């Protein structure tokens, strides 16, 4: 059994260390540096933490932030947090519930806040899509995820890891830094490697809210049938003939024979905008 006194006994203390490195650009094993929030002065920022667990990161957050909201799904851990010194801390608010169901936008302030998340690997992808859905509430994300998920988020066109999550992450923000966390840093040692990502979300959306559903459809069609050419994949989704789809792609300067996985984020955006201006979506 791991001991709670060890600085590397769990993912929570590792998130503290990695968060610190991403902020201060320095990191040494077995040494903790002063914690500060990315892009915000001490005492001025509001933070939402997903998965506080035993409160290792939370204790650092309440020292630097004006207010910390924490969402914890485990009732035993939530009760332990309430009974700890954090429970009576004036800057701390605990919400017990599932992050996929909690109405996050109902309690966050009007300004954009920071988000720190130690995401359960089994549900990291749906939680990430939920975060991007609520992106207007956040300015900076610091996330611990499985290494393969981090690779998908940062992947470039034409690579095996490039897919829907890549496009959705890169359309909403820019990955500023990554910290790799090896299995040796954990006890007990897991079978997977971890990565902490720092992502700055764009203050202005790259695509209108009206066009996002179109983009979602384009991306799902393109990656849902990766072996098909783009014209065939989109034709099946739009229920349109090959000639009509190829003409649209050629107007956008895209070779209809290309596969969807080769399109850049900018090309996906341009294609979604072009589709929205046609009657293809309305009739599909």
Order of alpha helices (4+ residues) and beta strands (2+ residues): alpha-beta-alpha-beta-alpha-beta-beta-alpha-beta-alpha-alpha-beta-beta-alpha-alpha-alpha-alpha-alpha
